[in-house]
Amino acid sequence: MSLFIQTKEPFLKRPFDFSLALLGLVLSSPLWLAFSLAIYAEDRGPVFFLQERCGKEGKAFRTIKFRTMKVPKEGEARLDVDLEEDPRVTRVGRLLRAMALDELPELINILKGEMSFVGPRPLPFRIEVASHYGSIAEVPGYEMRSQARPGLTGLAQVCAPKDIEHQSKFHYDNVYVEKMSFWLDLKLILLSFWVSFRGRWEGRGSKV
């Protein structure tokens, strides 16, 4: 039996997400064309990268992003590890990642209700846990963070150093779940725009 109180989304959260995502898709449409051409021109690979992620209450969904890594060669495994100065990242991908523009297609996930603008980062079902790969549900704090829709940005994404352990990031996520409000979402969205403007998303230290 859960030892915490179930948290409900603020009343305005879903209408706000839907409206802002729709507006964002319309306004960013010229960028989609430019990024798609640049990604394809660099290595003639696919424009988008889809991956199964763990959503609210553990439900699976597929995120869609602009591809930022080189296409693995035949027989080469694609590791889900985020390395500093990762040699697998393309030149276009490095620019997109710095400003989080590779995540623009996730506006579609927000429209579908699979994600929110603000929430815990969408993670795979299997992640590195205590030096081995295991279920995301093994990480202390998972149950509480799973009450919220995954977010394009969030408290952990903005405030936590990028390389800290998942358990520490889940602490930030759970603080967000406890304090979830429309005004907190607005504050985190504005901070995220500031981080994007400065190109600090790939930084390992403080982003704000």
N, C-alpha and C positions, 0 to 999 in steps of 0.2 A: 504494500500500500504506500502511495506517495506521501511524503512528509511535508509537502509544501502546498500552498494554496494555488489552485489553477488560476492562471492569468488570462484575462480577456483582452483582445485588441481594443484600442480606443475606437470610439464610434466613427470618427472621421478618417481613420487610417486607410481602409480599403477604398472608399471613394476618392481620397486624395491620391493614393497610389495609381488607381486606374486613370484618373484625369491627367496627372502629371506624366505618366508613361505614354499616353496617347499624344499629348502635346510634344513630348520629347522625341517620339518617333517621327512626327511631322517635321519638326524643326531640324532634326539631325539627318534627314534623308539625303541631303547633298553629301554629307560626310560618309555615309554608307557607300555611296558610289565611289568616292575618292579612295577610301580605305580598301575597298574590294579590288579596285584596279591596282593599287600599290602592292597589296599582298600577293595577288596573282602574278604581277610583273616580276617580283623578286625571285620566285622559284617555280612558278607555274603550278603550285599546289592548290589545294582547296582553300576557299576563303574562310569558311566557318569551322569551328571545332565544337563538337557536341560531346557531352559527357554526363553519365548518370550521377545524380547527387542525392543526398539524403535531405528530404524536405520536412515540413511540419509534421509532427507526430510520427516521424520515421518513414513517411511515404516517399517513394522514389519518383524523381522527375528528371528531365534532361535539360541541362543548361545549354545555352547557345552563346558562343563568343566569337569574336574575330580571331582567327588562328594567329598565334604569335611565335610558335615554335616550328622548326624545320620538320618536314615530314619524315618520320622514321624510315630507314632503309628496310628493305624486305628482310624479315626475320629478326629485326632489331626491336627489342621491347621498349615501350614508352613508359618511362618511370614517372610516377606522380610525385616528384620531389622538386621543391623550389630552391634552386641554388643561386647564390649571389654571383653575379656576372656569368650567368648560365650560358655556355657556348651553344646550346641548342636554340636559343632565342634569335629570331631573325632581326635584321636591321629595322624593318618596319615595326616588328613586334616590340622591340625595345622602346621605341617612341610611344606606341600605343599603351604599353604597360605603365610607363612613367606617369601618364595622365589618366590612367584607368579607362581609356577610350576603347580598349578591347572588349569591355563589358557592355558597350552600347546595345548589342543584340539581346541582352538580358531584359531589356524593356519589354520584349515579347513575353518572357516568363512572368513579368510583373502584371502585364495585361491579363494573362491567363489565370492569375491568382496563385501561381506556384511560388512566387517570391514577393517581397515587399521592397520599397526603397531602403528601409532601415530594418536590420535584424541580424542575427548571427550569420556568419559567412557560410554559404552552401559548401559542404564538404562531401567527399566520397564516403561510401559505407565502410571502406577499409582505409585506415590511416596508420601512420607510425605512432605506436603507443609503447612507451618505455623501451625503446630500441628494437621493437619488432612491429611487424604489420599485423593489426588486429581490427576488430570491429570498433566503429566509432562509439558504440554503446558502452564500451569498456571504460571510456574516459569519465572520471568523476565529474558530475555536473551536466552530463548529456541529457538526462531526463528532463531537467528543467528548461534547458535551452531549446529542446525540441518542441516546446509549447508555441514558439514563435515561428512565423514564416522566415525562411532564410532571406538575407538582405543584400542589396547591391552595396550598401555600406552599413556601418554599425559602430557601436562603442569600441569593440575590440579592433576593428579595422582601422579606426581613426587614432585610438589612444594607445594601443598595445604595440610594443616593438614587434617587428615582423617574425623574428626567429625564436620567440619564446615558445615553451611547450604548449600543447593543446589544452592541458588541464588549466594552465594559467589564462589562456585565451577564453576558455569556457567560463572562468570566473567573471571576466568582463561581460560575456554574453548573458550570464545569469543576473548580473547587476542591471543590465538593460531590461531583461524580462521583468524584474521586480519593479522597476521604475518607469516602465513603458508608458509614454504619453505622446500626444500629438505634438506638443511643444518640444519635447526632447527630440523627436524625429526631425522637426524643422531645424533645430540647432545642429544636429549631426549632419544633415544634408548640406547646410551652409558651410560647416567645417570641411566637408568632403570636397565641395567646390573649391575651397581655398587650397586644399592639398593638391587637387588636380591642376589648378592654376600654377602652382609652384613646381609641378612635376615631381612630387615627393613620394608617390605611392610605392616605388621600388626601394626606397631607402630603408635601411635596417634599423635606424635609430628612431627618434621622435619625429612625427610627421607634422605636428601642429605647434 
